Structures are given as structure tokens and as C-alpha cells.
């Protein structure tokens, strides 16, 4: 459920990310651990868009 809330009601493509597992960056791993899709959440700053 958190995954859907954090990603605008869309699921993370776990098949894609599991296939890339050995090549994750710290940036990607931290976002996935927080149920954030790294492709959708490139910037975690609090700046207004």
C-alpha cells in the first residue's frame, strides 16, 4: 500500500529492478527501500517545483 501511495497509485516494476539488482546505485537502493520508484523520484529535495 505504501508503494502505491508513494508512487502516485502505481506499482514499482520489481521485475525490472530485480533484474538490475547487482548494478543498483546507492541512490536507487535507498529509494527502493523507502518504497519509492527511483525512476519517478529522482529528486527528494523539498524545493517547490
C-alpha positions as CSV (number, residue, x, y, z in Angstrom):
1,X,0.0,0.0,0.0
2,X,2.8,2.4,0.8
3,X,4.3,1.7,-2.6
4,X,1.1,2.8,-4.3
5,X,0.8,6.0,-2.1
6,X,4.4,7.0,-2.7
7,X,4.3,6.5,-6.5
8,X,1.0,8.2,-7.5
9,X,-1.0,5.0,-7.3
10,X,1.4,3.0,-9.5
11,X,3.4,-0.1,-8.5
12,X,7.2,-0.3,-8.7
13,X,8.3,-2.5,-11.6
14,X,10.0,-5.1,-9.4
15,X,10.8,-7.4,-12.3
16,X,12.9,-4.6,-13.8
17,X,14.6,-3.7,-10.6
18,X,15.3,-7.3,-9.6
19,X,16.9,-7.9,-12.9
20,X,19.3,-4.9,-12.3
21,X,20.0,-5.9,-8.7
22,X,23.8,-6.3,-8.9
23,X,24.0,-2.8,-10.5
24,X,22.0,-0.7,-8.2
25,X,23.4,2.6,-7.1
26,X,23.1,3.9,-3.5
27,X,20.6,6.4,-4.9
28,X,18.4,3.6,-6.3
29,X,18.7,1.2,-3.3
30,X,17.7,3.9,-0.8
31,X,14.6,4.8,-2.8
32,X,13.5,1.2,-3.3
33,X,13.9,0.6,0.5
34,X,11.6,3.5,1.1
35,X,9.0,2.1,-1.5
36,X,9.9,5.0,-3.9
37,X,10.4,4.2,-7.6
38,X,13.8,5.6,-8.5
39,X,12.6,6.5,-12.0
40,X,9.7,8.6,-10.6
41,X,11.6,10.2,-7.7
42,X,14.9,11.5,-9.0
43,X,14.9,14.5,-6.6
44,X,14.0,14.2,-2.9
45,X,14.5,17.9,-2.1
46,X,11.8,20.0,-0.5
47,X,12.1,22.7,-3.2
48,X,8.9,23.9,-4.8
49,X,8.5,22.8,-8.3
